[in-house]
Amino acid sequence: MTMAPQEMTTPREPEPIPPVPGPDTVPPAPDPVTPNPPQPPLPDPLQPPAPDPPIPPRTE
């Protein structure tokens, strides 16, 4: 009974080595936290919705 030669001679893929942080490598600066822009106030559910402004007729 002989072992299959493929199983014994198959080299394993080397695992990637993570870069070691040194004095030359500067970590990326984190993104500045931007505050959320002010959102328009929510319409009052008790008040009827404001009607759309009338569209002026196009004059060409």
WOBEL-V374906 format. One line per field, one symbol per residue. phi: phi as a letter, one per 20 degrees, with the letter a starting at -180 (. if undefined). psi: psi as a letter, one per 20 degrees, with the letter a starting at -180 (. if undefined). Layout:
phi->???
psi->???
This chain:
phi->.dfffffedfffffffeffefcfeedfffffffeffffefffffffefffffffefffdd
psi->oqqphhhhjoqqppqppqpppahhppqqpqpqopqpqpqqqqqphhqqqpqqqqpqqpo.
